[in-house]
Amino acid sequence: MKVLEELDHKKSGHSEPARNARQAVRHISSIMKDNVKSGGSLPDLEGRLFLLTEPVRKNIPLSLSPDVPDNHIIGAAFCIQKRDPRREVIVVSNDIALRTKAMACDLKAQEYHHDRAVEDISFLPGGIQELPENFWEDHMENARVWKDRNGCSFYEIESSLKDSLLLNEFVYFEKEDLSPFYARVIDLSPESKTLTLATVKNFTRYDTWGIKARNREQMFALDALLNPSFSSWTSG
């Protein structure tokens, strides 16, 4: 019940969290229908969804504050466990703090993964690659280099790296005693091993509308946000 109360508090307004809260309440309502006592059937899954109406405050461990909503979820888990000791009770949440507290109280806890389109995210491209240590020694001699009127440098090179890079992927080269190199792959020739790199402005040194990147990942994100040729992009 505490979860429903929290959703109810957050459903007002036009923000994304408010829309998500309203959608969650509608989804729960469609599952429960008139089966509040017996539980609602979960679509495409085994099991049922129940609303716990019993008071859970007395089941919250003394080490946890009863005024914190997350702790009521832990109390609910203990309530179910006491009701049927033979049943395995698992707290499932993407909140790492809640999972840590549950495990500290000797409850099993798991992260929720089924909202991912890909089961193993390690197969997804990261969007960033580090160039090999000998990159400049192997390619600079035969590279074609030019600049545009905005001061952006372009490097057209022939390299076997072409087969391991993706269009619009960011690359970097960082080595002591050498200036760091940050760029984006803007062209991959299908007929040859030619690839073209465009340098990225170092947003860790310069701010944009008051925003300053703290690391290379934020720098690449700012570059993508400010690029008018990108119609959409994702960041994890």
Secondary structure, 3 states (H helix, E strand, C coil): CHHHHHHHHHCCCCCHHHHHHHHHHHHHHHHHCCCCCCCEECCCCCCEECCCCCCCHHHCCCCCCCCCHHHHHHHHHHHHHHHCCCCCCEEECCCHHHHHHHHHCCCEEECCCCCCCCCCHHHCCCCEEECCCCHHHHHCCCCEEEECCCCCEEEEEECHHHHHCCCCCEEEECCCCCCCEEEEEEEECCCCCEEEEEECCCCCCCCECCECCCCHHHHHHHHHHCCCCCCCCCCC
